[in-house]
Every structure is written in structure tokens, then in C-alpha cells.
Amino acid sequence: MVLAAVAVGQGGVREGAVGLSGNGTRVAQPGRYHAGMVDANDGLTQRTVAFHDLVPPEWVPAEDSELWTAAYRVLRAPVTAFPPDPPIFDFGDVRAVVLWGTLHYLDTAAIRMSLTDAHQWQVDSKDATEKDTPESRYVVFLTRLIGDSDEPRALAAVAAARGLMIALNGRNMAWDCVYENIVRRGQITGFSRSWENPLVFKVPDLTAQGVERISRVAAAYRASSDTTRARLALSLRWLESAMGESGVDAVVKFWVALETLAMPDTANIRPVNDSLQRAYQMPMGEVQTRFGVGRVAGLRSRIVHEGAIVSIHQNLIRYLEALYTDVLLDQLGQPPERLALAVLGTPGFDLPTLLHQ
């Protein structure tokens, strides 16, 4: 996964703060928010609070302790309904603060990734800028960040807390994400959206042979019965959605795409193995051992039924793509291309390790 980070905040730069603009002024202090609350007389009171002061002391034992902060808009809630003190909700490893004010943050939406040629990519972060949100209602999720490898857990924890808030109070409670920043005392780091590394995946084939291949498969798709085509279309929508994900979310969506494609009884993976056996002309035992569909199902089960949050390597995503295409071609009666076996043969590729088994 490609992720660009921009860190600022020393020498008077105003990251990590929020400023209230109710009286025409902007307050911005590193690692703080400045919020306004409506009192009983409809007057606007102002206060400045450090983000680090809103979490348990054990989250921030040192000056360089980091907090993952994610701010979402709250829609339709009347300003007069906001209590005098910002409500703080404790979800264990996440705290949520609901406030009225103006957030000052590092906007990374303008960061772009581009390919300079077929073998090199670059990230342009020069347009990352500090911004102020409009004065409005926000919910800010805070969680402790422990090292660079803790990001998947932090993202998952915030998503779960947001999901609970939405379940109880409707989707307007946390409508859309304004920013995700990492706050230290005096410094903030902003991240771009994540990209999968395009150099990991295959080069599109737009030769005459490649064009003929797509046209041939499209014709088989059109010729399918209405029922089959509806099932294939649903499966392909899940595949398309999986392509835009990373981590455990991608694994679950790839599995749903495969399940919809070839598993009429969702508890039985045999139809997938049958497709692979037809494509590779291998004994069933070898298909089961070599392609590990049952092991993939096991990872999916741990994610869905046990809530496992594990790191997912791009090579596993590449393998799931190839596995899906092998089964898709079989379902459409097309000549086998044996893509999954090619991925398995990549130097250093070890499926059990990638599946955390």
C-alpha cells in the first residue's frame, strides 16, 4: 500500500488545533481544539482544550505520544441541543468528542500519485495545506497510536466506534470524514488516501491478442442466461468494490465476490475447487493443497467471526485477484489461463505466511 505522509508543526505552524471563528478570530494552537458552546442564554462561550487532555493518561505517557484523530461532520443536530460541555464517549481504545467549532487541520486531499513510466511511480505532496473547516458540528474520534505498524488497528477501531455511533444515532451522527491526522504535542502528520502499489499488479494487455481476449469473454458474458448473468454481475460488483479496498476489508469483499460467483451453498467451497480442477487438470487433493481455498476461507472466517485485524500483504490481494479470474473464466466456459498458479510461483511467495497460518 502506498501512503504519503506530510509532517509539520514546529516553528509556529498551527497544526493539530481547531479554531472558533464565532467572533471573527481564529485560534490555532498545536494539539488543541478551540470550541464554542451555546449556553442557556444562547450566548457563545469559547474554550481551548488539548486533545491529549481528553484521553486516559496511559495513552500519552510521553511528550512524543501520538494520537490518531479522525473528524467527521455531524448533520442536522440543532446548535441549541449541544450541551455546555463537549460530550465525550469512551469506547475502550477510542474516545469520541462531539463539539461545535472550527477545526484547523492539515488537508492532504491534493496529494497525488502518478506513474512516471511503466516501472516507476512518484507522490506529489507539495499542495498539502493547512485549512480551517466552516464553523459547524463535528465528532472527533481519538485513539492512541503505538508505532508505524499500528495504523490498521487504529483505522479499524475508529471505524467500529463510528459504526456504533451511527447504529445508535443514525448516519447523520458521523456523516463523512473531514480529515485524519496524527497529533503529537506541537506537531501534526497528515496522510494522503492510500493507494495500492500499481507496480505489484500486472501490466494491462492491450495488444491485438489482449483485445480479442476481452471481446471473447464479453461475448460469453452476454450469452449467459438472465439468471447467470445477474449472478455474475453481482459478483463482479463485489470484485470492483474489493479493488478499492485494502486490508481485511479487501479480503472479505474478494471472498464475497468469489462466493457469489461459484458457491451456491455458501458453506461449501467444493465448487471453487471444482473450477480449479477443470482449469488445471489436477487431482482434487493437489488442488486443495496447492491453491489453499480452504485456508483463504479460514482467514475470512477469523476476520468475520472473530473480528481478527491482521496485516494483508499486496501479494495476497494479487493472488485473490488471480484466483477469482481463474474461476470466472471457468464459469464462462473460457480457455484456462492458470493465473493463480503463476502468482504462487512468484519468488518468495508463501501462501500460509500471507494467510497468517
C-alpha positions in Angstrom: 0.0 0.0 0.0 1.3 3.5 -0.9 0.8 6.1 1.7 2.2 9.7 1.6 2.8 11.5 4.9 3.4 15.2 5.5 4.5 16.3 8.9 4.5 19.9 10.1 4.1 21.8 13.3 7.3 23.3 14.5 8.3 27.0 14.5 4.8 28.4 15.0 2.9 26.4 12.4 -0.6 25.8 13.6 -1.3 22.2 13.0 -3.3 19.9 15.3 -5.6 22.7 16.5 -9.1 23.9 15.9 -10.1 27.5 16.0 -13.5 29.0 16.7 -14.5 31.8 14.3 -17.6 32.9 16.0 -16.2 36.4 16.8 -14.2 36.7 13.6 -11.0 35.5 15.2 -9.1 32.2 14.6 -7.4 30.4 17.4 -4.9 27.7 16.5 -2.6 26.0 18.9 -0.7 22.8 18.3 -2.6 19.7 19.5 -5.6 21.5 20.7 -9.2 22.4 19.6 -11.0 25.6 20.3 -14.7 25.1 20.5 -17.8 27.1 21.1 -20.9 26.0 23.1 -24.3 27.6 23.3 -25.2 28.5 26.9 -28.7 28.8 28.3 -29.0 32.4 27.1 -28.0 31.5 23.6 -24.6 33.1 24.1 -21.5 31.5 22.6 -18.8 30.5 25.1 -15.3 29.6 24.0 -12.7 27.3 25.4 -9.5 25.7 24.3 -8.7 22.1 25.2 -5.7 20.0 24.3 -6.5 16.7 22.5 -4.1 14.9 24.8 -6.2 16.1 27.8 -9.3 14.3 26.5 -7.8 10.8 26.7 -6.7 8.5 29.5 -3.2 9.4 30.9 -1.8 6.0 29.9 -2.4 6.9 26.3 0.1 9.8 26.4 2.9 8.9 28.8 5.5 10.9 26.9 5.8 14.2 25.1 6.0 12.5 21.7 3.0 10.3 22.3 0.8 10.1 19.2 -3.0 10.3 18.8 -4.8 9.3 15.7 -7.6 11.9 15.1 -10.4 11.5 12.7 -13.0 14.2 12.3 -16.5 13.7 10.8 -19.3 16.2 10.2 -22.5 15.9 12.3 -25.5 16.9 10.2 -28.9 18.3 11.3 -28.3 18.4 15.0 -29.6 21.8 16.3 -26.9 24.0 17.8 -29.0 24.7 20.9 -29.1 20.9 21.5 -25.4 20.8 22.2 -24.7 20.5 25.9 -22.5 23.2 27.7 -19.6 20.7 27.9 -18.5 18.7 24.9 -19.8 15.1 25.3 -17.0 12.5 25.5 -17.9 8.9 24.7 -15.5 6.2 25.8 -15.3 3.0 23.6 -12.3 1.5 25.2 -9.5 2.1 22.8 -11.3 5.0 21.1 -12.8 8.2 22.5 -15.3 10.4 20.6 -15.8 14.1 21.3 -18.8 16.0 19.9 -18.3 19.7 19.5 -19.4 22.9 17.8 -16.4 24.9 16.4 -13.9 25.2 13.6 -11.3 22.6 13.1 -7.8 23.6 11.9 -6.2 20.7 10.2 -3.7 19.5 7.6 -5.5 18.8 4.3 -3.9 16.1 2.3 -6.6 15.7 -0.4 -4.4 17.3 -3.0 -1.6 14.7 -2.7 -1.4 12.8 -5.9 0.3 9.6 -7.0 1.4 9.2 -10.6 3.4 6.8 -12.7 6.4 8.4 -14.5 6.7 5.3 -16.7 5.6 1.6 -16.5 8.2 0.9 -13.8 8.3 4.0 -11.5 5.8 6.0 -9.5 6.0 9.2 -7.6 4.0 11.1 -5.0 3.5 14.8 -5.2 2.7 16.3 -1.8 3.5 20.0 -2.4 -0.1 21.0 -2.3 -0.9 19.7 1.1 -2.1 22.7 3.1 -3.4 23.8 6.4 -7.1 24.6 6.3 -10.0 25.7 8.6 -13.3 24.0 8.4 -16.5 26.0 8.4 -17.9 26.6 11.9 -20.2 23.7 12.5 -20.9 20.4 14.3 -18.2 17.7 14.4 -17.4 14.5 16.1 -13.7 13.8 16.5 -12.5 10.2 17.2 -9.3 9.8 19.1 -7.2 6.7 19.6 -3.6 6.0 20.8 -1.1 5.2 18.0 1.7 2.9 19.0 4.3 2.7 16.3 4.0 2.8 12.5 2.6 -0.7 12.3 -0.4 0.3 14.5 -2.3 2.1 11.7 -4.6 -0.8 10.7 -5.7 -1.3 14.3 -6.3 2.4 14.7 -8.4 2.6 11.5 -10.4 -0.4 12.5 -11.0 0.8 16.0 -12.2 4.2 14.8 -14.5 2.5 12.2 -16.0 0.4 14.9 -16.6 3.4 17.1 -18.1 5.3 14.3 -20.3 2.3 13.4 -21.7 2.2 17.0 -22.4 5.9 17.0 -24.3 5.5 13.6 -26.1 2.5 14.8 -27.4 4.4 17.9 -27.9 7.8 16.4 -28.2 7.4 12.6 -25.7 8.1 9.9 -26.0 11.9 10.3 -24.1 11.4 13.6 -20.8 10.9 11.7 -21.7 11.7 8.1 -18.4 12.0 6.2 -14.7 12.3 7.1 -13.2 15.7 7.1 -9.6 14.6 7.9 -7.4 12.0 9.5 -4.3 13.4 11.2 -1.8 12.1 13.7 -1.2 14.6 16.5 1.8 14.9 18.7 2.3 17.8 21.1 3.4 20.6 18.8 3.3 18.6 15.6 0.8 17.0 13.3 1.1 14.5 10.5 -1.4 14.2 7.7 -1.8 11.2 5.4 -3.0 11.0 1.9 -5.5 8.5 1.0 -3.9 5.1 0.5 -3.1 3.6 -2.9 -2.2 0.0 -3.7 1.2 -0.1 -5.4 0.5 -0.4 -9.1 3.9 -2.0 -9.8 2.7 -5.1 -7.9 -0.1 -5.8 -10.3 0.1 -7.0 -13.9 0.5 -4.7 -16.9 -2.8 -4.4 -18.9 -2.7 -6.3 -22.2 -4.0 -4.1 -25.0 -2.3 -5.9 -27.8 -4.4 -7.4 -30.6 -4.5 -10.7 -28.7 -5.5 -8.9 -25.4 -8.3 -7.0 -27.1 -9.6 -10.3 -28.6 -9.5 -11.9 -25.2 -11.7 -9.2 -23.6 -14.1 -9.3 -26.5 -14.4 -13.1 -26.4 -15.1 -13.1 -22.6 -17.6 -10.2 -23.0 -19.4 -12.2 -25.7 -19.6 -15.2 -23.3 -20.9 -12.9 -20.6 -23.7 -11.5 -22.9 -24.6 -15.0 -23.9 -25.2 -16.2 -20.4 -28.8 -16.8 -19.2 -30.5 -14.0 -17.4 -30.2 -15.7 -14.1 -26.5 -16.5 -14.6 -25.7 -13.0 -15.8 -27.4 -11.4 -12.9 -25.3 -13.6 -10.5 -22.1 -12.8 -12.4 -22.9 -9.1 -12.4 -23.4 -9.1 -8.6 -20.2 -11.0 -8.2 -18.3 -8.5 -10.4 -19.7 -5.6 -8.5 -18.3 -7.1 -5.3 -15.0 -7.6 -7.1 -15.0 -4.0 -8.2 -15.6 -2.9 -4.7 -12.8 -5.1 -3.4 -10.4 -3.5 -5.8 -10.9 -0.2 -4.0 -10.2 -1.6 -0.5 -7.1 -2.8 1.3 -6.5 -4.9 4.4 -9.1 -7.2 5.9 -11.9 -5.3 4.1 -10.5 -6.3 0.8 -10.2 -10.0 1.8 -13.8 -10.1 2.9 -15.1 -8.4 -0.3 -12.9 -10.7 -2.5 -14.4 -13.7 -0.8 -18.0 -12.4 -1.2 -17.2 -11.9 -4.9 -15.9 -15.5 -5.2 -18.8 -16.9 -3.1 -21.3 -15.2 -5.4 -19.5 -16.3 -8.5 -19.2 -20.1 -7.8 -20.6 -21.1 -4.4 -24.4 -21.7 -4.4 -24.1 -23.2 -1.0 -22.0 -20.6 0.8 -20.7 -23.1 3.4 -19.3 -25.4 0.7 -16.1 -24.4 -1.1 -16.1 -27.5 -3.3 -17.5 -25.7 -6.4 -14.5 -23.3 -6.4 -12.1 -26.3 -6.2 -14.1 -28.0 -9.0 -13.5 -24.9 -11.2 -9.7 -25.0 -10.4 -9.6 -28.7 -11.1 -11.1 -28.2 -14.5 -8.7 -25.3 -15.2 -5.6 -27.0 -14.1 -6.4 -30.7 -14.8 -5.0 -31.7 -11.3 -6.2 -34.3 -8.8 -8.6 -32.8 -6.3 -6.1 -33.4 -3.4 -3.4 -31.4 -5.2 -5.9 -28.6 -6.0 -6.8 -28.4 -2.3 -3.2 -28.4 -1.1 -1.8 -26.1 -3.8 -4.4 -23.4 -4.0 -5.4 -23.3 -0.4 -9.0 -22.2 -0.9 -9.9 -23.7 2.4 -7.2 -21.7 4.1 -8.4 -18.5 2.5 -11.9 -19.4 3.8 -10.3 -19.8 7.2 -8.8 -16.3 7.2 -12.2 -14.9 6.1 -13.8 -16.8 9.0 -11.4 -15.4 11.5 -12.0 -11.9 10.2 -15.8 -12.1 10.1 -16.5 -14.3 13.1 -13.6 -13.4 15.5 -13.0 -9.8 14.5 -9.4 -10.5 13.6 -7.5 -7.5 12.3 -4.3 -8.7 10.6 -2.0 -7.1 8.1 -2.7 -8.0 4.5 0.2 -8.1 2.0 -0.4 -6.9 -1.5 0.8 -10.3 -2.8 -2.2 -11.9 -1.1 -4.5 -9.4 -2.9 -2.8 -10.2 -6.2 -3.3 -13.9 -5.6 -7.0 -13.4 -4.8 -7.5 -11.4 -8.0 -5.8 -14.2 -10.0 -7.9 -16.9 -8.2 -11.1 -15.1 -9.0 -10.2 -14.7 -12.7 -9.4 -18.4 -13.0 -12.8 -19.3 -11.6 -14.6 -16.6 -13.6 -13.1 -17.9 -16.9 -14.2 -21.5 -16.0 -17.7 -20.3 -15.1 -17.9 -18.6 -18.5 -16.6 -21.7 -20.4 -13.4 -19.9 -21.5 -10.0 -21.5 -22.0 -8.0 -21.6 -18.8 -5.2 -19.1 -18.2 -3.9 -20.5 -14.9 -3.2 -17.2 -13.4 -3.3 -18.2 -9.7 -0.5 -20.8 -10.3 1.7 -18.1 -11.8 1.3 -16.0 -8.7 2.0 -18.9 -6.5 5.3 -19.4 -8.4 6.5 -15.9 -7.7 9.9 -16.0 -5.9 9.3 -15.6 -2.1 5.6 -16.1 -2.3 4.4 -18.2 0.6 0.6 -18.6 0.9 0.4 -19.9 4.5 2.5 -16.9 5.7 0.4 -14.4 3.9 -2.7 -16.0 5.4 -1.2 -15.8 8.9 -1.2 -19.6 9.3 
